[in-house]
Amino acid sequence: MVIERLDNQQFVGLIGFRCDDLALKRAEVGYLIAPEQQGNGYATESLRTVIDWGALQFEMHKYIALCCHENLASRKVLENVGFVQEGTLRQNTCINQQWFDDCYFGLLTSQRV
């Protein structure tokens, strides 16, 4: 889904929602904010909106998200919404021939902020 500013429809970024197991009521979420739009709270606001929508529309029980261990800003977004780091996937992502650890985050719908 596209994230746009309401006042001028300017592109801000993308946010995704994928139900990975309907029986377990679990969905994966992710977001990508344009560099010039980062730091303005758009990721946090969009993530809260998508999580609330999933809880109401699909009665999701749990959300999961991954982010690079070094991406402190993204980790802060997840934590601000109530996600808790549940584990680390070692050398899970390769960027420019360099391996990075990913943090595995989870949020129970009942504990969203």
C-alpha positions in Angstrom: 0.0 0.0 0.0 1.2 3.5 -0.8 1.7 6.0 2.1 0.8 9.6 1.1 0.5 12.8 2.9 -3.2 13.8 3.3 -2.7 17.5 2.7 -0.9 17.2 -0.7 -0.9 13.5 -1.7 2.9 13.6 -1.7 4.5 10.1 -1.8 5.9 9.1 1.6 6.6 5.4 1.2 5.1 1.9 1.2 3.6 -0.4 3.8 2.7 -4.0 3.5 0.5 -6.5 5.3 0.6 -10.2 4.5 -1.5 -12.8 6.3 1.0 -15.7 6.5 -1.4 -18.0 8.4 -5.1 -17.3 8.6 -5.8 -20.2 10.9 -3.3 -18.8 13.4 -4.4 -15.2 12.7 -0.9 -14.1 12.1 0.3 -11.4 9.7 3.7 -10.0 8.7 4.1 -6.3 8.3 6.8 -4.2 6.7 7.4 -0.6 5.6 9.7 1.5 3.5 9.9 5.2 3.9 11.5 7.5 1.3 14.8 8.9 2.6 13.6 12.5 2.5 10.5 11.6 4.5 12.2 9.7 7.3 12.1 10.9 10.8 8.6 12.5 10.5 6.6 9.7 12.2 5.1 8.4 9.0 6.3 4.8 9.6 4.9 4.7 13.1 1.6 6.3 12.2 1.2 4.0 9.1 2.2 0.9 11.1 -0.4 1.6 13.9 -3.1 2.1 11.2 -2.3 -1.1 9.4 -2.2 -3.1 12.7 -5.5 -1.6 13.9 -7.1 -2.4 10.5 -5.9 -6.0 10.5 -7.2 -6.5 14.0 -10.6 -5.1 13.1 -10.9 -6.6 9.6 -9.3 -10.0 10.1 -9.2 -10.4 13.9 -5.4 -10.9 13.7 -3.9 -12.4 16.9 -0.2 -11.6 16.2 2.0 -9.5 13.9 5.6 -10.3 13.0 8.2 -8.0 11.4 11.9 -8.3 10.5 14.5 -5.5 10.3 18.2 -5.3 10.0 19.9 -5.3 13.4 21.9 -2.2 12.4 18.7 -0.3 11.4 18.1 1.5 14.7 15.4 3.8 13.4 13.3 0.9 12.1 13.8 -1.0 15.4 12.6 2.1 17.3 9.5 2.4 15.1 8.6 -1.3 15.9 9.2 -0.8 19.6 7.2 2.5 19.7 4.2 0.5 18.3 4.6 -2.2 20.9 6.6 -4.9 19.1 9.1 -6.9 21.2 12.2 -8.5 19.8 11.7 -12.2 19.9 14.9 -13.4 18.3 17.8 -12.8 16.0 18.2 -14.4 12.6 22.0 -14.5 12.2 23.5 -13.5 8.8 20.0 -13.6 7.3 20.3 -10.8 4.7 23.1 -10.2 2.2 23.5 -6.6 0.9 26.4 -5.8 -1.4 28.1 -9.1 -0.5 28.0 -8.4 3.2 25.8 -10.5 5.6 23.6 -8.8 8.2 21.7 -10.2 11.2 17.9 -9.5 11.2 15.9 -8.9 14.3 12.7 -10.9 14.5 9.9 -8.9 16.2 6.4 -9.9 17.4 3.4 -8.0 18.6 0.3 -9.6 20.1 -2.8 -7.6 19.1 -3.9 -7.4 22.7 -0.6 -5.6 23.5 -0.5 -3.0 20.8 0.1 0.6 21.8 
